[in-house]
């Protein structure tokens, strides 16, 4: 149960760390009024900080987040390092949740989504229409994965899809008003917080089977190395050697 205890302590310590960092934000805002706006934005960020050796391995996913968000993560990591020296943060940007408010001509809508959905829709702030190829390049997400992930925003009526000059590259366009979009998409009434259920997000944590396979590969190479160097070995000697590692 030692690992479980450490995992629980990570969650408790994360809340304490978030509180301490937000305290430094408030102090900085009082000293430097120009930083107050940035401080409010950073105050909306909450991190769960885990001890990687005691949690299941986490798979990384290609993702380019907006510069403004990346700067927030860097600022948070810097403050964390100041409090927890010499520890440093290594962000898993594909994990967690993001709360968004999208403002349309007729209304505002709130969404809670997995991180991959946020940079996709944020690309439409300055450019209301994207081809799948260009949007994939801007977000760092492979085209085939993008076409699956963007289906969430299509299903909510936030984006529309059409075929461009190249049939292999679809065009996604941001809607201006949500009333007609909601009717067309089948969403009725509830314009509050919508949770993006994403089955692929659950795959971010490597399966136990995958981890065991990786460990067995390491053991296999080590055993083959011993047999190559020392010739035939008794099973109990191999076992004792592996225990010593």
C-alpha atoms as an extended CHARMM CRD file, in Angstrom:
* protein
*
       245  EXT
         1         1  UNK       CA              0.0000000000        0.0000000000        0.0000000000  PROA      1               0.0000000000
         2         2  UNK       CA              3.0400000000        2.2840000000        0.0660000000  PROA      2               0.0000000000
         3         3  UNK       CA              2.4590000000        3.4320000000       -3.5110000000  PROA      3               0.0000000000
         4         4  UNK       CA             -1.1930000000        4.2060000000       -2.7260000000  PROA      4               0.0000000000
         5         5  UNK       CA             -0.1360000000        6.2840000000        0.2750000000  PROA      5               0.0000000000
         6         6  UNK       CA              2.3040000000        8.2820000000       -1.8540000000  PROA      6               0.0000000000
         7         7  UNK       CA             -0.3520000000        8.7970000000       -4.5470000000  PROA      7               0.0000000000
         8         8  UNK       CA             -2.7910000000       10.1550000000       -1.9520000000  PROA      8               0.0000000000
         9         9  UNK       CA             -0.0910000000       12.3880000000       -0.5040000000  PROA      9               0.0000000000
        10        10  UNK       CA              0.5880000000       13.7230000000       -4.0110000000  PROA      10              0.0000000000
        11        11  UNK       CA             -3.0400000000       14.8210000000       -4.3130000000  PROA      11              0.0000000000
        12        12  UNK       CA             -3.0110000000       16.4680000000       -0.8830000000  PROA      12              0.0000000000
        13        13  UNK       CA              0.3410000000       18.1520000000       -1.5050000000  PROA      13              0.0000000000
        14        14  UNK       CA             -0.8720000000       19.3980000000       -4.9060000000  PROA      14              0.0000000000
        15        15  UNK       CA             -3.6880000000       21.3490000000       -3.2540000000  PROA      15              0.0000000000
        16        16  UNK       CA             -1.2310000000       22.8410000000       -0.7740000000  PROA      16              0.0000000000
        17        17  UNK       CA              1.1770000000       23.7720000000       -3.5700000000  PROA      17              0.0000000000
        18        18  UNK       CA             -1.5760000000       25.4110000000       -5.6190000000  PROA      18              0.0000000000
        19        19  UNK       CA             -2.5440000000       27.4870000000       -2.5830000000  PROA      19              0.0000000000
        20        20  UNK       CA              1.0670000000       28.5500000000       -1.9570000000  PROA      20              0.0000000000
        21        21  UNK       CA              1.5860000000       29.5530000000       -5.5830000000  PROA      21              0.0000000000
        22        22  UNK       CA             -1.6200000000       31.5860000000       -5.6340000000  PROA      22              0.0000000000
        23        23  UNK       CA             -0.4190000000       33.3260000000       -2.4790000000  PROA      23              0.0000000000
        24        24  UNK       CA              2.7570000000       34.3950000000       -4.3010000000  PROA      24              0.0000000000
        25        25  UNK       CA              0.5590000000       35.6530000000       -7.1360000000  PROA      25              0.0000000000
        26        26  UNK       CA             -1.3690000000       37.9170000000       -4.7790000000  PROA      26              0.0000000000
        27        27  UNK       CA              1.8470000000       39.2870000000       -3.2590000000  PROA      27              0.0000000000
        28        28  UNK       CA              3.2990000000       39.9590000000       -6.7060000000  PROA      28              0.0000000000
        29        29  UNK       CA              0.1160000000       41.7260000000       -7.7820000000  PROA      29              0.0000000000
        30        30  UNK       CA              0.3260000000       44.0630000000       -4.7940000000  PROA      30              0.0000000000
        31        31  UNK       CA              3.9470000000       44.9310000000       -5.5400000000  PROA      31              0.0000000000
        32        32  UNK       CA              3.5610000000       45.1780000000       -9.3080000000  PROA      32              0.0000000000
        33        33  UNK       CA              0.0820000000       46.2930000000      -10.4400000000  PROA      33              0.0000000000
        34        34  UNK       CA              0.9750000000       45.5700000000      -14.0650000000  PROA      34              0.0000000000
        35        35  UNK       CA              1.2340000000       41.8600000000      -13.2510000000  PROA      35              0.0000000000
        36        36  UNK       CA             -2.2410000000       41.6270000000      -11.7200000000  PROA      36              0.0000000000
        37        37  UNK       CA             -3.9060000000       40.7130000000      -14.9920000000  PROA      37              0.0000000000
        38        38  UNK       CA             -1.4490000000       37.8630000000      -15.5600000000  PROA      38              0.0000000000
        39        39  UNK       CA             -1.8580000000       36.8250000000      -11.9330000000  PROA      39              0.0000000000
        40        40  UNK       CA             -5.6220000000       36.4330000000      -12.3010000000  PROA      40              0.0000000000
        41        41  UNK       CA             -5.1120000000       34.1860000000      -15.3240000000  PROA      41              0.0000000000
        42        42  UNK       CA             -2.5150000000       32.0980000000      -13.5030000000  PROA      42              0.0000000000
        43        43  UNK       CA             -4.8680000000       31.8510000000      -10.5620000000  PROA      43              0.0000000000
        44        44  UNK       CA             -7.2520000000       29.8760000000      -12.7480000000  PROA      44              0.0000000000
        45        45  UNK       CA             -4.6180000000       27.1770000000      -13.2590000000  PROA      45              0.0000000000
        46        46  UNK       CA             -4.5840000000       24.2190000000      -10.8590000000  PROA      46              0.0000000000
        47        47  UNK       CA             -2.0300000000       21.4440000000      -11.2270000000  PROA      47              0.0000000000
        48        48  UNK       CA             -2.0110000000       17.8970000000       -9.9190000000  PROA      48              0.0000000000
        49        49  UNK       CA              1.6430000000       17.1070000000       -9.2590000000  PROA      49              0.0000000000
        50        50  UNK       CA              2.4760000000       13.3990000000       -9.1290000000  PROA      50              0.0000000000
        51        51  UNK       CA              5.5710000000       11.3980000000       -8.2400000000  PROA      51              0.0000000000
        52        52  UNK       CA              6.1730000000        9.6250000000      -11.5430000000  PROA      52              0.0000000000
        53        53  UNK       CA              7.8490000000        6.5670000000      -10.0180000000  PROA      53              0.0000000000
        54        54  UNK       CA              4.7220000000        5.6820000000       -8.0350000000  PROA      54              0.0000000000
        55        55  UNK       CA              2.0130000000        6.2010000000      -10.6920000000  PROA      55              0.0000000000
        56        56  UNK       CA              1.1920000000        4.2260000000      -13.7990000000  PROA      56              0.0000000000
        57        57  UNK       CA              3.3080000000        5.3110000000      -16.7910000000  PROA      57              0.0000000000
        58        58  UNK       CA              1.6920000000        8.1180000000      -18.7770000000  PROA      58              0.0000000000
        59        59  UNK       CA              1.7610000000        8.2220000000      -22.5480000000  PROA      59              0.0000000000
        60        60  UNK       CA              2.5840000000       11.5210000000      -24.1950000000  PROA      60              0.0000000000
        61        61  UNK       CA              0.4390000000       12.8290000000      -27.0370000000  PROA      61              0.0000000000
        62        62  UNK       CA              1.5300000000       15.3000000000      -29.6870000000  PROA      62              0.0000000000
        63        63  UNK       CA             -0.0450000000       18.6660000000      -28.8660000000  PROA      63              0.0000000000
        64        64  UNK       CA              0.8720000000       22.3080000000      -29.4950000000  PROA      64              0.0000000000
        65        65  UNK       CA             -0.8740000000       24.6000000000      -27.0330000000  PROA      65              0.0000000000
        66        66  UNK       CA             -1.3700000000       28.3610000000      -27.5770000000  PROA      66              0.0000000000
        67        67  UNK       CA              1.5670000000       30.5830000000      -26.5860000000  PROA      67              0.0000000000
        68        68  UNK       CA             -0.4810000000       32.3580000000      -23.8980000000  PROA      68              0.0000000000
        69        69  UNK       CA             -1.3030000000       29.0510000000      -22.1860000000  PROA      69              0.0000000000
        70        70  UNK       CA              2.2490000000       27.7830000000      -22.5940000000  PROA      70              0.0000000000
        71        71  UNK       CA              3.4760000000       30.9530000000      -20.8660000000  PROA      71              0.0000000000
        72        72  UNK       CA              1.1040000000       30.3050000000      -17.9490000000  PROA      72              0.0000000000
        73        73  UNK       CA              2.5110000000       26.7880000000      -17.5380000000  PROA      73              0.0000000000
        74        74  UNK       CA              6.0670000000       28.1350000000      -17.6360000000  PROA      74              0.0000000000
        75        75  UNK       CA              5.2380000000       30.7810000000      -15.0230000000  PROA      75              0.0000000000
        76        76  UNK       CA              3.6070000000       28.1890000000      -12.7730000000  PROA      76              0.0000000000
        77        77  UNK       CA              6.6000000000       25.8360000000      -13.1660000000  PROA      77              0.0000000000
        78        78  UNK       CA              8.9940000000       28.6650000000      -12.2800000000  PROA      78              0.0000000000
        79        79  UNK       CA              7.0780000000       29.4880000000       -9.1120000000  PROA      79              0.0000000000
        80        80  UNK       CA              6.9060000000       25.7810000000       -8.2390000000  PROA      80              0.0000000000
        81        81  UNK       CA             10.6930000000       25.4750000000       -8.5940000000  PROA      81              0.0000000000
        82        82  UNK       CA             11.1690000000       28.4610000000       -6.2970000000  PROA      82              0.0000000000
        83        83  UNK       CA              9.0220000000       26.8120000000       -3.6160000000  PROA      83              0.0000000000
        84        84  UNK       CA             10.1670000000       23.1990000000       -4.1060000000  PROA      84              0.0000000000
        85        85  UNK       CA             13.8380000000       23.6130000000       -5.1120000000  PROA      85              0.0000000000
        86        86  UNK       CA             15.4450000000       21.5530000000       -6.6130000000  PROA      86              0.0000000000
        87        87  UNK       CA             12.2810000000       19.8460000000       -7.9460000000  PROA      87              0.0000000000
        88        88  UNK       CA             11.0180000000       20.8510000000      -11.3920000000  PROA      88              0.0000000000
        89        89  UNK       CA              7.7780000000       20.2150000000      -13.2530000000  PROA      89              0.0000000000
        90        90  UNK       CA              7.4670000000       18.1830000000      -16.4310000000  PROA      90              0.0000000000
        91        91  UNK       CA              4.0590000000       18.9960000000      -17.8690000000  PROA      91              0.0000000000
        92        92  UNK       CA              1.8090000000       16.2820000000      -19.3420000000  PROA      92              0.0000000000
        93        93  UNK       CA             -0.1290000000       18.6680000000      -21.5350000000  PROA      93              0.0000000000
        94        94  UNK       CA             -2.4910000000       16.0130000000      -22.8780000000  PROA      94              0.0000000000
        95        95  UNK       CA             -3.9560000000       15.2670000000      -19.4230000000  PROA      95              0.0000000000
        96        96  UNK       CA             -6.4490000000       17.1490000000      -17.2940000000  PROA      96              0.0000000000
        97        97  UNK       CA             -9.4990000000       19.2690000000      -18.0840000000  PROA      97              0.0000000000
        98        98  UNK       CA             -9.9640000000       22.7420000000      -19.5330000000  PROA      98              0.0000000000
        99        99  UNK       CA            -12.9100000000       25.0430000000      -18.8570000000  PROA      99              0.0000000000
       100       100  UNK       CA            -13.8110000000       27.2490000000      -21.8050000000  PROA      100             0.0000000000
       101       101  UNK       CA            -16.3790000000       29.9310000000      -22.4670000000  PROA      101             0.0000000000
       102       102  UNK       CA            -17.1450000000       30.5100000000      -26.1500000000  PROA      102             0.0000000000
       103       103  UNK       CA            -18.7970000000       33.8110000000      -27.0380000000  PROA      103             0.0000000000
       104       104  UNK       CA            -21.0780000000       33.8710000000      -30.0890000000  PROA      104             0.0000000000
       105       105  UNK       CA            -23.2170000000       36.6550000000      -31.5380000000  PROA      105             0.0000000000
       106       106  UNK       CA            -26.3100000000       35.5000000000      -29.6710000000  PROA      106             0.0000000000
       107       107  UNK       CA            -25.0100000000       33.8060000000      -26.5240000000  PROA      107             0.0000000000
       108       108  UNK       CA            -22.0730000000       32.4580000000      -24.5280000000  PROA      108             0.0000000000
       109       109  UNK       CA            -21.5950000000       28.7440000000      -23.9260000000  PROA      109             0.0000000000
       110       110  UNK       CA            -19.4280000000       26.9920000000      -21.3790000000  PROA      110             0.0000000000
       111       111  UNK       CA            -17.6010000000       23.7280000000      -21.9720000000  PROA      111             0.0000000000
       112       112  UNK       CA            -15.3740000000       21.4530000000      -19.9190000000  PROA      112             0.0000000000
       113       113  UNK       CA            -13.1720000000       19.4760000000      -22.2650000000  PROA      113             0.0000000000
       114       114  UNK       CA            -10.0520000000       17.3450000000      -22.3650000000  PROA      114             0.0000000000
       115       115  UNK       CA             -6.9190000000       19.3780000000      -23.2300000000  PROA      115             0.0000000000
       116       116  UNK       CA             -6.6990000000       18.3010000000      -26.8610000000  PROA      116             0.0000000000
       117       117  UNK       CA            -10.0580000000       19.9450000000      -27.6510000000  PROA      117             0.0000000000
       118       118  UNK       CA             -9.0160000000       23.3460000000      -26.3020000000  PROA      118             0.0000000000
       119       119  UNK       CA             -6.1680000000       24.2460000000      -28.7110000000  PROA      119             0.0000000000
       120       120  UNK       CA             -8.2940000000       23.0340000000      -31.6210000000  PROA      120             0.0000000000
       121       121  UNK       CA            -11.0990000000       25.4930000000      -30.9610000000  PROA      121             0.0000000000
       122       122  UNK       CA             -8.7350000000       28.2790000000      -29.8230000000  PROA      122             0.0000000000
       123       123  UNK       CA             -7.2160000000       28.3290000000      -33.3120000000  PROA      123             0.0000000000
       124       124  UNK       CA            -10.5460000000       29.7350000000      -34.5500000000  PROA      124             0.0000000000
       125       125  UNK       CA            -10.2410000000       32.9400000000      -32.5000000000  PROA      125             0.0000000000
       126       126  UNK       CA             -8.3390000000       34.8230000000      -35.1980000000  PROA      126             0.0000000000
       127       127  UNK       CA             -9.0960000000       32.6230000000      -38.1950000000  PROA      127             0.0000000000
       128       128  UNK       CA            -12.6580000000       31.3540000000      -38.5460000000  PROA      128             0.0000000000
       129       129  UNK       CA            -11.9810000000       28.7260000000      -41.2160000000  PROA      129             0.0000000000
       130       130  UNK       CA             -9.2880000000       26.0320000000      -41.3990000000  PROA      130             0.0000000000
       131       131  UNK       CA             -8.4810000000       23.0900000000      -43.6190000000  PROA      131             0.0000000000
       132       132  UNK       CA             -7.8000000000       19.8710000000      -41.7580000000  PROA      132             0.0000000000
       133       133  UNK       CA             -4.1990000000       19.8620000000      -43.0220000000  PROA      133             0.0000000000
       134       134  UNK       CA             -3.4110000000       23.3990000000      -41.8000000000  PROA      134             0.0000000000
       135       135  UNK       CA             -5.2450000000       22.9270000000      -38.5050000000  PROA      135             0.0000000000
       136       136  UNK       CA             -3.3230000000       19.7130000000      -37.8510000000  PROA      136             0.0000000000
       137       137  UNK       CA             -0.0520000000       21.5330000000      -38.4570000000  PROA      137             0.0000000000
       138       138  UNK       CA             -1.0540000000       24.4110000000      -36.1540000000  PROA      138             0.0000000000
       139       139  UNK       CA             -2.0500000000       22.1210000000      -33.2740000000  PROA      139             0.0000000000
       140       140  UNK       CA              0.6060000000       19.4470000000      -33.7680000000  PROA      140             0.0000000000
       141       141  UNK       CA             -2.0540000000       16.7500000000      -34.0060000000  PROA      141             0.0000000000
       142       142  UNK       CA             -1.8950000000       14.1740000000      -36.8580000000  PROA      142             0.0000000000
       143       143  UNK       CA             -4.6310000000       14.7030000000      -39.4480000000  PROA      143             0.0000000000
       144       144  UNK       CA             -6.3390000000       11.3720000000      -38.8090000000  PROA      144             0.0000000000
       145       145  UNK       CA             -6.4220000000       12.0290000000      -35.0540000000  PROA      145             0.0000000000
       146       146  UNK       CA             -7.6120000000       15.6150000000      -35.6110000000  PROA      146             0.0000000000
       147       147  UNK       CA            -10.5320000000       14.4180000000      -37.7290000000  PROA      147             0.0000000000
       148       148  UNK       CA            -11.6580000000       12.2140000000      -34.8390000000  PROA      148             0.0000000000
       149       149  UNK       CA            -11.1190000000       14.7840000000      -32.0940000000  PROA      149             0.0000000000
       150       150  UNK       CA            -12.8060000000       17.6500000000      -33.9220000000  PROA      150             0.0000000000
       151       151  UNK       CA            -16.0220000000       15.6220000000      -34.1370000000  PROA      151             0.0000000000
       152       152  UNK       CA            -16.8160000000       16.8600000000      -30.6250000000  PROA      152             0.0000000000
       153       153  UNK       CA            -17.0460000000       20.4880000000      -31.7810000000  PROA      153             0.0000000000
       154       154  UNK       CA            -18.9950000000       19.4130000000      -34.8660000000  PROA      154             0.0000000000
       155       155  UNK       CA            -21.4970000000       17.5110000000      -32.7130000000  PROA      155             0.0000000000
       156       156  UNK       CA            -22.0360000000       20.6020000000      -30.5180000000  PROA      156             0.0000000000
       157       157  UNK       CA            -22.7210000000       22.7800000000      -33.5620000000  PROA      157             0.0000000000
       158       158  UNK       CA            -19.7330000000       25.0230000000      -32.8360000000  PROA      158             0.0000000000
       159       159  UNK       CA            -18.0560000000       24.1210000000      -36.1390000000  PROA      159             0.0000000000
       160       160  UNK       CA            -19.3540000000       23.1240000000      -39.5450000000  PROA      160             0.0000000000
       161       161  UNK       CA            -17.5850000000       20.8510000000      -42.0010000000  PROA      161             0.0000000000
       162       162  UNK       CA            -17.3300000000       21.0340000000      -45.7800000000  PROA      162             0.0000000000
       163       163  UNK       CA            -15.1500000000       19.6070000000      -48.5310000000  PROA      163             0.0000000000
       164       164  UNK       CA            -12.4200000000       21.8770000000      -49.8830000000  PROA      164             0.0000000000
       165       165  UNK       CA            -10.7150000000       21.9610000000      -53.2600000000  PROA      165             0.0000000000
       166       166  UNK       CA             -8.7740000000       18.8690000000      -52.2220000000  PROA      166             0.0000000000
       167       167  UNK       CA            -11.3320000000       16.1750000000      -51.2540000000  PROA      167             0.0000000000
       168       168  UNK       CA             -8.8430000000       14.6690000000      -48.7930000000  PROA      168             0.0000000000
       169       169  UNK       CA             -8.6990000000       17.9030000000      -46.7630000000  PROA      169             0.0000000000
       170       170  UNK       CA            -11.9500000000       18.9790000000      -45.1770000000  PROA      170             0.0000000000
       171       171  UNK       CA            -12.6950000000       22.5940000000      -44.2540000000  PROA      171             0.0000000000
       172       172  UNK       CA            -13.9120000000       23.4720000000      -40.7550000000  PROA      172             0.0000000000
       173       173  UNK       CA            -15.6720000000       26.7880000000      -40.1430000000  PROA      173             0.0000000000
       174       174  UNK       CA            -16.7290000000       28.4830000000      -36.9090000000  PROA      174             0.0000000000
       175       175  UNK       CA            -20.4430000000       29.3130000000      -36.6640000000  PROA      175             0.0000000000
       176       176  UNK       CA            -21.4700000000       32.8810000000      -35.8760000000  PROA      176             0.0000000000
       177       177  UNK       CA            -24.7110000000       32.2180000000      -33.9930000000  PROA      177             0.0000000000
       178       178  UNK       CA            -25.6860000000       29.1690000000      -31.9690000000  PROA      178             0.0000000000
       179       179  UNK       CA            -29.4980000000       29.1470000000      -32.2690000000  PROA      179             0.0000000000
       180       180  UNK       CA            -29.5800000000       27.5960000000      -35.7300000000  PROA      180             0.0000000000
       181       181  UNK       CA            -26.5290000000       25.5110000000      -34.9830000000  PROA      181             0.0000000000
       182       182  UNK       CA            -28.1730000000       23.9710000000      -31.9160000000  PROA      182             0.0000000000
       183       183  UNK       CA            -31.2620000000       23.1110000000      -33.9400000000  PROA      183             0.0000000000
       184       184  UNK       CA            -29.1820000000       21.5000000000      -36.6720000000  PROA      184             0.0000000000
       185       185  UNK       CA            -26.9660000000       19.5400000000      -34.2810000000  PROA      185             0.0000000000
       186       186  UNK       CA            -29.8290000000       18.2540000000      -32.1570000000  PROA      186             0.0000000000
       187       187  UNK       CA            -28.6650000000       19.9110000000      -28.9130000000  PROA      187             0.0000000000
       188       188  UNK       CA            -31.6700000000       21.2940000000      -27.0920000000  PROA      188             0.0000000000
       189       189  UNK       CA            -31.9360000000       23.7600000000      -24.2900000000  PROA      189             0.0000000000
       190       190  UNK       CA            -28.8920000000       22.9940000000      -22.1880000000  PROA      190             0.0000000000
       191       191  UNK       CA            -26.2350000000       25.5700000000      -22.9970000000  PROA      191             0.0000000000
       192       192  UNK       CA            -24.4700000000       25.1830000000      -19.6910000000  PROA      192             0.0000000000
       193       193  UNK       CA            -21.3480000000       23.1970000000      -18.9750000000  PROA      193             0.0000000000
       194       194  UNK       CA            -20.8260000000       20.3190000000      -21.3980000000  PROA      194             0.0000000000
       195       195  UNK       CA            -18.3000000000       17.5900000000      -20.6530000000  PROA      195             0.0000000000
       196       196  UNK       CA            -16.3910000000       16.2070000000      -23.6060000000  PROA      196             0.0000000000
       197       197  UNK       CA            -16.3710000000       12.4490000000      -23.1580000000  PROA      197             0.0000000000
       198       198  UNK       CA            -13.3150000000       11.2180000000      -25.0120000000  PROA      198             0.0000000000
       199       199  UNK       CA            -12.5300000000        7.5210000000      -24.9920000000  PROA      199             0.0000000000
       200       200  UNK       CA             -9.0580000000        8.1360000000      -26.3780000000  PROA      200             0.0000000000
       201       201  UNK       CA             -8.2050000000       10.3460000000      -23.3930000000  PROA      201             0.0000000000
       202       202  UNK       CA             -8.4560000000        7.2350000000      -21.2250000000  PROA      202             0.0000000000
       203       203  UNK       CA             -5.6130000000        5.7170000000      -23.2160000000  PROA      203             0.0000000000
       204       204  UNK       CA             -3.1760000000        8.3530000000      -21.9640000000  PROA      204             0.0000000000
       205       205  UNK       CA             -2.2650000000        6.0630000000      -19.0910000000  PROA      205             0.0000000000
       206       206  UNK       CA             -0.2500000000        3.1440000000      -20.3840000000  PROA      206             0.0000000000
       207       207  UNK       CA             -1.8920000000       -0.2220000000      -19.7520000000  PROA      207             0.0000000000
       208       208  UNK       CA             -0.4160000000       -2.6270000000      -17.2420000000  PROA      208             0.0000000000
       209       209  UNK       CA              0.1420000000       -5.1130000000      -20.0600000000  PROA      209             0.0000000000
       210       210  UNK       CA              2.1660000000       -2.5970000000      -22.0690000000  PROA      210             0.0000000000
       211       211  UNK       CA              4.3140000000       -1.7810000000      -19.0480000000  PROA      211             0.0000000000
       212       212  UNK       CA              4.9410000000       -5.4520000000      -18.2910000000  PROA      212             0.0000000000
       213       213  UNK       CA              5.9660000000       -6.0560000000      -21.8920000000  PROA      213             0.0000000000
       214       214  UNK       CA              8.4990000000       -3.2190000000      -21.6930000000  PROA      214             0.0000000000
       215       215  UNK       CA              9.9160000000       -4.5750000000      -18.4320000000  PROA      215             0.0000000000
       216       216  UNK       CA             10.1520000000       -8.0970000000      -19.8400000000  PROA      216             0.0000000000
       217       217  UNK       CA             12.0550000000       -6.7550000000      -22.8460000000  PROA      217             0.0000000000
       218       218  UNK       CA             14.6280000000       -5.2180000000      -20.4960000000  PROA      218             0.0000000000
       219       219  UNK       CA             14.9800000000       -8.4790000000      -18.5490000000  PROA      219             0.0000000000
       220       220  UNK       CA             15.2240000000      -10.4880000000      -21.7580000000  PROA      220             0.0000000000
       221       221  UNK       CA             18.0940000000       -8.3600000000      -23.0840000000  PROA      221             0.0000000000
       222       222  UNK       CA             19.8910000000       -8.5530000000      -19.7290000000  PROA      222             0.0000000000
       223       223  UNK       CA             19.5680000000      -12.3580000000      -19.5500000000  PROA      223             0.0000000000
       224       224  UNK       CA             20.7660000000      -12.7690000000      -23.1350000000  PROA      224             0.0000000000
       225       225  UNK       CA             23.7390000000      -10.5600000000      -22.2950000000  PROA      225             0.0000000000
       226       226  UNK       CA             24.6310000000      -12.7470000000      -19.2930000000  PROA      226             0.0000000000
       227       227  UNK       CA             24.3800000000      -15.9600000000      -21.3100000000  PROA      227             0.0000000000
       228       228  UNK       CA             26.4800000000      -14.4320000000      -24.0800000000  PROA      228             0.0000000000
       229       229  UNK       CA             29.2320000000      -13.3640000000      -21.6670000000  PROA      229             0.0000000000
       230       230  UNK       CA             29.1970000000      -16.2920000000      -19.2120000000  PROA      230             0.0000000000
       231       231  UNK       CA             27.8260000000      -19.1730000000      -21.2780000000  PROA      231             0.0000000000
       232       232  UNK       CA             25.2950000000      -21.5370000000      -19.7350000000  PROA      232             0.0000000000
       233       233  UNK       CA             24.0110000000      -20.5530000000      -16.2770000000  PROA      233             0.0000000000
       234       234  UNK       CA             21.8190000000      -22.2940000000      -13.7540000000  PROA      234             0.0000000000
       235       235  UNK       CA             18.3070000000      -20.8830000000      -13.3850000000  PROA      235             0.0000000000
       236       236  UNK       CA             18.7940000000      -20.0670000000       -9.6940000000  PROA      236             0.0000000000
       237       237  UNK       CA             21.9640000000      -18.0820000000      -10.5100000000  PROA      237             0.0000000000
       238       238  UNK       CA             20.1140000000      -16.0590000000      -13.1510000000  PROA      238             0.0000000000
       239       239  UNK       CA             17.3140000000      -15.4450000000      -10.6550000000  PROA      239             0.0000000000
       240       240  UNK       CA             19.7150000000      -14.2970000000       -7.9160000000  PROA      240             0.0000000000
       241       241  UNK       CA             21.5040000000      -11.9950000000      -10.3740000000  PROA      241             0.0000000000
       242       242  UNK       CA             18.2210000000      -10.3900000000      -11.4020000000  PROA      242             0.0000000000
       243       243  UNK       CA             17.2320000000       -9.9460000000       -7.7280000000  PROA      243             0.0000000000
       244       244  UNK       CA             20.4940000000       -8.1370000000       -7.1220000000  PROA      244             0.0000000000
       245       245  UNK       CA             19.5120000000       -5.5700000000       -9.7630000000  PROA      245             0.0000000000
